[in-house]
């Protein structure tokens, strides 16, 4: 959780483009998802437009590509 950290999801089995960037916004003290112009992004089943940024909450669902689905969590695996 630093302003310098950003995570870009790419090259999963069905992901052929850069879909989204995930970063921590220190001002808002929240993680934010931004849709890149590479492919479709859904946040909790709602489409996210290219360049649009949404704040993430624990348990949010992020869909990238046709079959890749991620659950956002503030906690690592048990």
C-alpha positions as CSV (number, residue, x, y, z in Angstrom):
1,X,0.0,0.0,0.0
2,X,2.3,2.7,-1.3
3,X,1.8,5.4,-3.9
4,X,4.7,3.8,-5.9
5,X,3.1,0.4,-6.2
6,X,0.9,-0.5,-9.1
7,X,-0.2,-3.9,-10.3
8,X,-1.1,-4.6,-14.0
9,X,-2.8,-7.8,-14.8
10,X,-1.8,-9.3,-18.1
11,X,-1.2,-12.5,-20.0
12,X,-3.5,-14.9,-18.2
13,X,-4.9,-17.8,-20.2
14,X,-7.6,-15.8,-21.9
15,X,-6.1,-12.3,-21.5
16,X,-4.3,-11.1,-24.6
17,X,-4.2,-7.4,-23.7
18,X,-3.5,-5.1,-20.8
19,X,-6.9,-4.8,-19.2
20,X,-6.5,-3.0,-15.9
21,X,-4.2,-1.3,-13.5
22,X,-4.6,-1.6,-9.7
23,X,-3.0,1.0,-7.5
24,X,-3.2,2.4,-4.0
25,X,-4.3,6.0,-3.8
26,X,-2.8,7.4,-0.6
27,X,-5.0,10.5,-0.7
28,X,-8.2,8.4,-0.7
29,X,-6.6,5.6,1.3
30,X,-8.2,3.2,-1.1
31,X,-7.1,0.8,-3.8
32,X,-8.3,1.9,-7.3
33,X,-8.9,-0.1,-10.5
34,X,-8.5,1.7,-13.8
35,X,-9.5,0.2,-17.1
36,X,-6.9,0.4,-19.8
37,X,-7.7,0.4,-23.5
38,X,-6.6,-3.2,-24.1
39,X,-9.7,-5.2,-23.2
40,X,-13.0,-5.5,-21.4
41,X,-13.1,-4.9,-17.6
42,X,-16.1,-5.6,-15.3
43,X,-16.3,-4.4,-11.7
44,X,-19.0,-6.2,-9.7
45,X,-20.6,-7.2,-13.1
46,X,-20.7,-3.6,-14.3
47,X,-18.6,-2.5,-17.3
48,X,-15.7,-0.1,-16.6
49,X,-15.0,2.4,-19.5
50,X,-11.5,2.9,-20.7
51,X,-9.7,5.4,-18.5
52,X,-12.4,5.2,-15.8
53,X,-11.2,4.6,-12.3
54,X,-13.3,2.9,-9.5
55,X,-12.5,2.5,-5.8
56,X,-12.3,-1.1,-4.6
57,X,-13.8,-2.5,-1.5
58,X,-13.0,-5.8,0.2
59,X,-14.8,-8.6,-1.7
60,X,-15.3,-6.7,-5.0
61,X,-15.3,-8.9,-8.1
62,X,-13.1,-8.0,-11.1
63,X,-13.6,-9.7,-14.5
64,X,-10.9,-9.5,-17.2
65,X,-11.2,-11.2,-20.5
66,X,-13.8,-13.9,-21.1
67,X,-13.2,-16.2,-18.2
68,X,-10.8,-14.6,-15.7
69,X,-12.4,-13.5,-12.5
70,X,-10.6,-12.1,-9.5
71,X,-11.9,-11.3,-6.0
72,X,-10.3,-8.2,-4.5
73,X,-9.3,-8.6,-0.8
74,X,-7.2,-6.6,1.6
75,X,-6.1,-9.9,3.2
76,X,-3.8,-12.5,1.8
77,X,-4.6,-16.2,1.7
78,X,-4.9,-18.1,4.9
